[in-house]
Amino acid sequence: MREDAYSAASSAKYAVVQNGRVYAGCLDYDPISKQWTRPTVVQVSGYQQPWAFPSVVQHPLYTDGGEIDYNEGASAIRGMLALDNDILVFTDAFFYHLRGEDPITGWQVIGKQRHPLAYPGTLALANRAAIWHDGEYWRGYGGGGDAVVLSRDRVESGLIAEASEISAVWCHDQYVCLINPYNLDEYMNQRAALVIFDSAHGNWHVRRSHALDAVAGICTDGQKVYGVTIDGDVVDLFGGDLDYSAESVETRREAWTQYVELAPAGKDIHVEGIVIEALAPAATSLKVTCRWHGLKNGVVTKTLDMPADQTRHVLKLNVQCCALKIELTHTGENAPEIYSFGPSRSAEACR
């Protein structure tokens, strides 16, 4: 092989592996300007040759890789995912659904939508679908049709706007996104939080605790969700009576919904109670605060006693409203694992 067949490799900000090739995007970091000089370019390696990129192997005899530029209305690639046998490329203007295996047959853009990846840390692969935040809503895309809105009127997307550390994973049918610091002074005082989407029930909820303030990122092994702290420790985010907080004098776990619209304004409906799916390691209690809007606004706080080894819990409410917000708070040991919660309009469900 000729000596001049090689040159320095392009550095890359993002990379995925698919069908025997490495796809590297946002290329060539310049340490002087501290910028990526080819931020909209994806470079593809040779088949079964992860080292053989066009920027490394100059002669076409030595690589069948190629380059694709996504500079149409975009300033940078923000993220990439392997979806089934295809590739999703997200920029700050669009996302592209890319299909193809080699430069001979070509890579075809089979989908392009104006739903950019506004916050790269929110991107996660969820059961053959992508979930991300486009600057307005969390969206999902499974490979066909339009990307669907997952979060409208369920969780406030503006909470993410000023976050400095964002990372997301998918585990056990749940999308979990860490936002640190959390931009919601009224409730959080800039405290970090987990925003969780339960795909089985279509529910969003927000969870916070003192311990999350020290978590800089999250990851998963497919069985559990772990947090990596600023000190380099790895902790189980959903396990342990003390909510993995060694510094808190009094441990605290909280979760809540945004105001969920149950009926058009001025047309109140009857809400019989609250159904909570949660499991505690031992008997404990949970403080439940419900706030509602309607012809008459109101708020009430009740205590829910939770026996050990019982998952479904019902708390009677009996109010008329058009929008409802639920806040759950647990203080002390035996913190429950909170799976989902929401209003019940059925009297039968609360007997």
HELIX and SHEET records of a PDB file:
HELIX    1   1 GLU A    3  ALA A    5  5                                   3    
HELIX    2   2 PRO A   60  TYR A   62  5                                   3    
HELIX    3   3 PRO A  120  THR A  122  5                                   3    
HELIX    4   4 SER A  157  ILE A  160  5                                   4    
HELIX    5   5 HIS A  210  ALA A  214  5                                   5    
HELIX    6   6 GLU A  348  CYS A  350  5                                   3    
SHEET    1   A 4 ALA A  12  GLN A  18  0                                        
SHEET    2   A 4 ARG A  21  ASP A  30 -1                                        
SHEET    3   A 4 GLN A  35  VAL A  44 -1                                        
SHEET    4   A 4 GLY A  66  ASP A  69 -1                                        
SHEET    1   B 4 ILE A  77  LEU A  83  0                                        
SHEET    2   B 4 ASP A  86  THR A  91 -1                                        
SHEET    3   B 4 PHE A  95  ARG A  99 -1                                        
SHEET    4   B 4 GLN A 108  GLN A 113 -1                                        
SHEET    1   C 4 ALA A 124  LEU A 125  0                                        
SHEET    2   C 4 ALA A 130  HIS A 133 -1                                        
SHEET    3   C 4 TRP A 138  TYR A 141 -1                                        
SHEET    4   C 4 VAL A 148  VAL A 149 -1                                        
SHEET    1   D 7 GLU A 165  CYS A 171  0                                        
SHEET    2   D 7 GLN A 174  ASN A 180 -1                                        
SHEET    3   D 7 ALA A 193  ASP A 198 -1                                        
SHEET    4   D 7 ASN A 203  ARG A 208 -1                                        
SHEET    5   D 7 ARG A 252  TRP A 256 -1                                        
SHEET    6   D 7 ALA A 323  THR A 331 -1                                        
SHEET    7   D 7 VAL A 260  GLU A 261 -1                                        
SHEET    1   E 8 GLU A 165  CYS A 171  0                                        
SHEET    2   E 8 GLN A 174  ASN A 180 -1                                        
SHEET    3   E 8 ALA A 193  ASP A 198 -1                                        
SHEET    4   E 8 ASN A 203  ARG A 208 -1                                        
SHEET    5   E 8 ARG A 252  TRP A 256 -1                                        
SHEET    6   E 8 ALA A 323  THR A 331 -1                                        
SHEET    7   E 8 THR A 284  HIS A 293 -1                                        
SHEET    8   E 8 GLY A 298  MET A 306 -1                                        
SHEET    1   F 3 VAL A 215  THR A 220  0                                        
SHEET    2   F 3 VAL A 225  THR A 229 -1                                        
SHEET    3   F 3 VAL A 234  ASP A 236 -1                                        
SHEET    1   G 3 ARG A 312  CYS A 321  0                                        
SHEET    2   G 3 ILE A 269  LEU A 279 -1                                        
SHEET    3   G 3 GLU A 337  SER A 344 -1                                        
END                                                                             
